[in-house]
Amino acid sequence: MKKINRFCCPVLIVLGMLASTASCKSLQQPSQIEQPLDYSDYDVVDAEIKRIKGFLETEPVRALWRAELLGRDDVIQECIDVAYKKFKVALVDGDYFTAQRFYKSLKAINHSFEASESKKLESLFYQTVPGLSGKNNKAPKTVADCMHATVTIWVDRGIKVRNGAGYPDIIIGSGFFIDERGYLVTNHHVIESMVDTKYEGYTRLYVKLLSDPDTKIPAKVVGYDSILDLALLKVEIEPEFVLSLGSSSDLQIGDRVSAIGTPIGLEGTITSGIISSTDRKLQTAGNVFQIDAAVNSGNSGGPLIDQNMKVQAIVFAGMLQYQGLNFAIPVEYLKQILPYMYKSAALKDKSSSANAEGKETVSEEEPSLQVIHPWICAYGHTMRYGNKKAGLEVQYVMPGGSAALSGLSMGDVITQIDGVPVNTIEDFQIYQLSAQPGTMVSCSYKTADEGEEKTCLIYFEERPEYPLSLIYKSDFIDNSFIPIFGMQITRASSESKKIYKITKVIRGTVADEMSFSENDQLGVYAVKFDDENKYIMAQIMIQRRKKGLIDVGMVLSAPYDNPYYF
């Protein structure tokens, strides 16, 4: 099974000057960073108008967003006309994903729509999405029926050679039907070799039914989300039973649940337990459940059902470093991204709707769709006043990123996004899961200085595979160490470019855990990116006031991704 980055202990600290740092690169910082545009400068305004017109044909929402920031009514109207025209074309073509993106963006600036347009978009967007139609004619009536709605995922990767002998290379996981057309859900890491462009070996995907475990049924990956570790598959059979998706937002610690799957190859196994925790940060987007139901390698991708036989989460297993602890991905996340995993099949259905009998097929030649997540190029934590959660505190904005251009700055607290209240970073992330890159929405926040309530327009960029790498390349080390290690530093010596003073430490980060504090002196001598293990390492020398100002050398390490980028 794939190793999943764990963020409950997100930063590895290694004391001493490790031999590995010998290959560290010297500090490589950008020659300059992007600054906010000065709209009082006529040359800047002219250049921005040209930039907007350049975006207009290929990225009309980005053009509209930048026109709104500029504030020129004539340019704004031109962008609105283009965006609205593209919205209507997408609606007529049945491309409801594109139509929704333009709809949300235009609504953010209070553009009015015809009632028929809004009604058509709302009624058709989720109509064909597996598991979200609200109709289930094959819902199980007993737990035994639930087991027959669960399948074994069988990934055949040919033969592997070990010690001169050949062995079958088989990956076994679990999955469950969510639609009578043959759509089912599993974990991305179970089927990863099917979609990994770097994997060059033999691989074939099948499912096995509990009622006929000897028959391998060919399956196709329709869409997948590597960040949330979920995948949507399709088989050309009609399942006997289909599971309904519940609402895990109502699930509480202590509620009873059951896991169904194929642990270590044993088909149709069910185990029961309780929800031990609802807020474990083991993924880069949102929290996962900790459960005490026994699961093993092979359970990955199987359903976690409640006493009403509805899916509340998707199990992921095989985490050797957490023996005895088991986890599951809340079904709310699955419901948010299902439309986007299904997108390629949905668009295909629209384009081939005139085919004879209207029969839906997913051919082997069709590429599966990877879900691309949005972000606003920022980093932060939940703002707390005692036990009260009061919003999402922005603790870093990347120069030139969406948040910075929109006017957000360090210390601002986001309280609402697109009309949805934001009390925690998880609230913001859950909304992000349902958003598409290339969408503009309204954002409400309180300013850092006076707590004044303001609104701005936020544009969702495409989230890079590893945000940390982009941040390090886009900003000076003084600020980029905030999202990387949780500390802000400033140059402390005019003679040395490597000596800094710590000016801020964020609670709960590696700097805080290492008892770093303000005014500690820090020497940063080298930074290395470990692409194989997905870690950044910084070779430092620290003088801590709490430790008697004794020089201590160490290597700080942080994963390329973490749950606090948004």
Residue pairs with C-beta under 8 A, 6 or more apart in sequence:
1 171
1 189
1 190
1 297
1 300
1 317
1 318
1 319
2 189
2 192
3 319
4 189
4 229
4 282
4 283
4 316
4 319
5 283
5 284
5 534
5 559
5 561
6 282
6 319
6 321
6 322
7 281
7 282
7 283
7 284
7 559
7 562
7 563
8 280
8 281
8 282
10 510
10 558
10 559
10 562
11 485
11 509
11 510
11 513
11 556
11 557
11 558
11 559
12 535
12 557
12 558
13 510
13 513
13 514
13 554
13 556
13 557
14 554
14 555
14 556
14 557
15 552
15 554
16 553
16 554
16 555
17 539
17 553
17 555
18 555
20 528
20 537
20 555
21 526
21 528
21 537
21 539
21 555
23 528
24 525
24 526
24 527
24 528
24 537
24 539
25 526
25 527
25 528
25 529
26 526
27 477
27 497
27 498
27 524
27 525
27 526
27 527
28 527
29 476
29 477
30 473
30 474
30 475
30 476
33 399
33 400
33 474
33 475
33 476
34 399
34 400
34 404
34 474
35 399
36 404
36 405
37 44
37 48
37 69
37 405
38 44
39 45
39 48
39 70
39 71
45 70
45 72
48 66
48 70
49 70
49 72
49 75
51 66
52 63
52 66
52 67
52 70
52 75
52 79
53 63
55 62
55 63
55 66
56 63
56 78
56 79
56 82
57 82
59 438
60 79
60 82
60 83
60 86
60 102
61 83
61 101
61 102
61 105
61 438
61 439
61 440
61 459
62 438
62 459
63 79
63 82
64 76
64 79
64 80
64 83
64 105
64 109
64 440
65 105
65 440
65 457
65 459
66 405
67 75
67 76
67 78
67 79
68 76
68 109
68 440
68 457
69 405
69 406
69 457
70 76
80 106
80 109
80 111
83 102
83 105
83 106
84 102
84 106
84 111
86 98
86 102
87 99
87 102
87 103
87 106
87 117
88 117
90 96
90 98
90 99
90 102
91 99
91 117
91 120
91 121
93 350
94 124
94 350
95 347
95 350
96 121
96 124
96 125
96 346
97 339
97 340
97 343
97 346
97 347
97 436
99 121
100 121
100 125
100 436
101 436
101 438
101 439
103 113
103 117
103 118
103 121
104 418
104 435
104 439
104 440
104 441
105 439
105 440
105 441
106 113
107 113
108 418
108 440
108 441
108 442
108 457
109 440
109 457
125 339
126 132
126 133
126 339
127 133
128 342
128 346
128 349
129 338
129 339
129 342
129 346
130 178
130 179
130 181
130 183
130 232
130 338
130 342
131 178
131 179
131 183
131 185
131 244
131 245
131 334
131 335
131 338
132 245
132 335
132 338
132 339
136 242
136 244
137 180
137 242
138 149
138 180
138 239
138 240
138 241
138 242
139 241
139 242
139 243
139 244
139 309
140 146
140 148
140 149
140 241
140 243
140 309
142 309
143 258
143 270
143 309
145 241
145 309
146 241
146 243
146 260
146 303
146 305
146 309
147 210
147 260
147 268
147 270
148 209
148 210
148 211
148 240
148 241
149 176
149 177
149 239
149 240
149 241
149 242
149 243
149 303
150 174
150 175
150 176
150 177
150 210
150 243
150 260
150 261
150 268
150 302
150 303
151 174
151 175
151 176
151 177
151 184
151 207
151 208
151 209
151 210
152 172
152 173
152 174
152 175
152 207
152 208
152 210
152 213
152 262
152 265
152 267
153 171
153 172
153 173
153 174
153 175
153 186
153 190
153 191
153 205
153 206
153 207
153 219
153 233
153 262
153 301
154 170
154 171
154 172
154 205
154 206
154 207
154 208
154 216
155 170
155 171
155 172
155 173
155 190
155 191
155 193
155 194
155 203
155 204
155 205
155 206
156 168
156 169
156 170
156 202
156 203
156 204
156 205
156 206
157 169
157 170
157 171
157 193
157 201
157 202
157 203
158 168
158 169
158 201
158 202
158 203
159 166
159 167
159 168
159 169
160 166
160 167
160 168
160 169
161 167
169 201
171 190
171 193
172 262
172 264
172 265
172 297
172 298
173 186
173 187
173 190
173 191
173 261
173 262
173 298
173 299
173 300
173 301
173 302
174 186
174 190
174 260
174 261
174 262
174 298
174 299
174 300
174 301
174 302
174 315
175 184
175 185
175 186
175 190
175 207
175 233
175 301
175 302
176 184
176 185
176 243
176 260
176 301
176 302
176 303
176 311
177 183
177 184
177 239
177 241
177 242
177 243
178 184
178 185
178 242
178 243
178 245
178 311
179 242
180 238
180 239
180 242
181 234
181 238
181 360
182 234
182 235
182 236
182 237
182 238
182 239
183 222
183 232
183 233
183 234
183 342
184 207
184 219
184 232
184 233
184 234
184 235
184 239
185 230
185 231
185 232
185 233
185 301
185 314
185 334
186 230
186 231
186 233
186 300
186 301
186 314
187 229
187 230
187 231
187 300
187 301
187 314
187 316
188 195
188 224
188 225
188 226
188 228
188 229
188 230
188 231
189 229
189 300
189 316
190 231
190 300
190 301
191 205
191 221
191 224
191 231
191 233
192 199
192 226
193 199
193 201
193 203
194 203
194 205
194 221
194 368
195 221
195 224
195 231
195 368
195 370
204 218
205 218
205 219
205 220
205 221
205 233
206 216
206 217
206 218
206 219
207 216
207 217
207 219
207 233
207 235
208 214
208 215
208 216
208 217
208 267
209 215
209 217
210 267
210 268
211 240
213 267
217 235
217 236
217 237
218 235
218 236
219 233
219 234
219 235
220 233
220 234
220 235
220 362
220 363
220 364
220 366
220 368
221 231
221 232
221 233
221 368
222 232
222 233
222 234
222 341
222 342
222 344
222 345
222 362
222 368
222 369
223 231
223 232
223 340
223 341
223 342
223 343
223 344
223 345
223 368
223 369
223 370
223 371
224 230
224 231
224 232
224 341
224 368
224 369
224 370
224 371
225 231
225 337
225 340
225 341
225 370
225 371
225 373
226 370
227 283
227 284
227 285
227 371
227 373
228 283
228 285
228 329
228 333
228 334
228 337
228 371
228 433
229 283
229 316
229 329
230 314
230 329
230 333
230 334
230 337
230 341
231 301
231 341
232 338
232 341
232 342
234 345
234 362
236 361
236 362
243 303
243 305
243 309
243 310
243 311
244 309
244 310
244 311
245 310
245 311
245 331
245 334
245 335
246 305
246 306
246 308
246 310
246 311
246 312
246 331
247 331
247 332
248 289
248 312
248 313
248 330
248 331
248 332
249 330
249 332
251 257
251 275
251 278
251 289
251 306
251 312
251 330
252 275
252 278
253 274
253 275
253 276
253 277
253 278
254 274
254 275
255 274
255 275
255 306
256 272
256 273
256 274
256 306
256 307
257 272
257 273
257 274
257 275
257 291
257 293
257 304
257 305
257 306
257 312
257 313
258 270
258 271
258 272
258 273
258 293
258 304
258 305
259 270
259 271
259 272
259 273
259 291
259 293
259 294
259 295
259 299
259 302
259 303
259 304
259 315
259 326
259 328
260 268
260 269
260 270
260 302
260 303
260 305
261 269
261 295
261 298
261 299
261 300
261 301
261 302
261 303
261 315
262 268
262 269
262 298
262 299
262 302
263 269
263 294
263 295
263 296
263 297
263 298
263 299
263 317
264 296
264 297
264 298
265 298
266 298
269 299
271 293
271 294
271 295
272 293
273 291
273 292
273 293
273 294
274 291
274 292
274 293
275 289
275 290
275 291
276 289
276 290
276 291
276 292
277 289
277 290
278 287
278 289
278 330
279 287
279 426
280 287
280 288
280 289
280 290
280 327
281 287
281 288
281 563
282 288
282 327
283 329
283 563
284 561
284 562
284 563
284 565
285 333
285 373
285 429
285 432
285 433
285 563
286 330
286 333
286 426
286 429
286 430
286 433
286 563
287 330
287 426
288 313
288 327
288 328
288 329
288 330
289 304
289 313
289 327
289 328
289 329
289 330
290 325
290 326
290 327
291 304
291 313
291 315
291 326
291 327
291 328
292 326
293 304
293 326
294 326
295 302
295 315
295 317
295 326
296 317
296 318
297 317
297 318
298 317
298 318
299 315
299 317
300 315
300 316
300 317
300 318
301 314
301 315
301 316
302 314
302 315
303 311
303 313
303 314
303 315
304 311
304 312
304 313
304 314
304 315
304 328
305 311
305 312
306 312
311 331
312 328
312 330
312 331
313 328
313 329
313 330
313 331
314 328
314 329
314 331
314 334
315 326
315 327
315 328
316 327
316 328
316 329
317 326
319 325
319 327
332 430
333 430
333 433
336 430
336 433
336 434
337 371
337 433
337 434
339 346
340 369
340 371
340 436
341 369
341 371
343 369
344 366
344 367
344 368
344 369
345 360
345 362
348 362
348 366
349 360
372 437
372 462
372 463
373 432
373 433
373 437
373 462
373 463
374 432
374 435
374 436
374 437
374 439
374 460
374 461
374 462
374 463
375 402
375 432
375 460
375 461
375 463
375 467
375 565
375 566
376 401
376 402
376 403
376 406
376 408
376 458
376 459
376 460
376 461
376 566
377 397
377 398
377 400
377 401
377 402
377 403
377 404
377 461
377 467
378 394
378 396
378 397
378 398
378 401
378 402
378 403
378 408
378 565
378 566
379 394
379 395
379 396
379 397
379 471
379 482
379 483
379 564
379 565
379 566
380 392
380 393
380 394
380 395
380 396
380 414
380 425
380 564
380 566
381 392
381 393
381 395
381 425
381 506
381 507
381 508
381 564
382 389
382 391
382 392
382 393
382 423
382 424
382 425
382 426
383 389
383 390
383 391
383 392
383 393
383 413
384 390
389 423
389 424
390 413
390 415
390 423
391 413
391 414
391 415
391 422
391 423
391 445
391 446
392 413
392 414
392 415
392 422
392 424
392 425
392 427
392 428
392 566
393 411
393 412
393 413
394 403
394 408
394 409
394 410
394 411
394 412
394 413
394 414
394 445
395 410
395 411
395 482
395 483
395 506
396 410
396 471
396 479
396 482
396 483
397 403
397 404
397 408
397 409
397 410
398 404
398 470
398 471
398 474
398 475
399 474
399 475
400 474
401 461
401 474
402 458
402 459
402 460
402 461
403 458
405 459
406 443
406 456
406 457
406 458
406 459
407 454
407 456
408 414
408 443
408 445
408 456
408 458
409 448
410 448
411 447
411 448
411 449
412 445
412 446
412 447
412 448
413 445
413 446
413 448
414 422
414 428
414 443
414 444
414 445
415 421
415 422
415 444
415 445
415 446
415 453
416 422
416 442
416 443
416 444
416 445
417 428
417 431
417 441
417 442
417 443
417 444
417 458
418 431
418 435
418 441
418 442
418 443
419 442
420 427
420 431
421 427
422 428
422 431
425 563
425 564
425 566
428 566
429 563
429 566
432 460
432 566
435 441
435 460
436 460
437 460
437 461
437 462
437 463
438 459
438 460
438 462
439 459
439 460
440 457
440 458
440 459
440 460
441 457
441 458
441 460
442 455
442 456
442 457
442 458
443 455
443 456
443 457
443 458
444 453
444 454
444 455
445 453
445 454
445 455
445 456
446 452
446 453
446 454
447 454
463 565
464 470
466 534
466 560
466 561
467 483
467 560
467 561
467 565
468 483
468 484
468 536
468 558
468 559
468 560
468 561
468 562
468 565
469 529
469 536
469 560
471 480
471 483
471 484
472 480
472 484
472 527
472 536
474 480
477 489
477 500
477 524
477 527
478 488
478 489
478 490
478 491
478 500
479 488
481 487
481 488
481 489
481 538
482 488
482 504
482 506
483 562
483 564
483 565
484 536
484 538
484 558
485 509
485 510
485 511
485 538
485 556
485 558
486 505
486 506
486 508
486 509
486 510
486 511
486 512
487 502
487 504
487 505
487 506
487 509
487 511
487 516
488 502
488 503
488 504
489 500
489 501
489 502
489 503
489 522
489 524
490 500
490 501
490 503
491 497
491 499
491 500
491 501
492 499
492 500
492 501
492 521
492 522
493 499
496 523
498 523
498 524
498 525
499 521
499 522
499 523
500 521
500 522
500 523
500 524
501 519
501 520
501 521
501 522
502 511
502 516
502 517
502 518
502 519
502 520
502 521
502 522
503 518
503 519
504 518
505 511
505 512
505 516
505 517
505 518
506 512
510 556
510 558
515 544
515 546
515 547
516 522
516 542
516 544
517 544
517 545
517 546
519 545
520 542
520 543
520 544
520 545
521 542
521 543
521 549
522 540
522 541
522 542
522 543
523 540
523 541
523 542
524 538
524 539
524 540
525 539
525 540
525 541
526 538
526 539
527 536
527 537
527 538
527 539
528 536
528 537
528 538
528 539
529 535
529 536
530 536
530 537
534 559
534 560
534 561
535 557
535 558
535 559
535 560
536 557
536 558
536 560
537 555
537 556
537 557
538 555
538 556
538 557
539 553
539 555
540 553
540 554
540 555
540 556
541 551
541 552
541 553
542 551
542 552
542 554
543 549
543 550
543 551
543 552
544 550
544 552
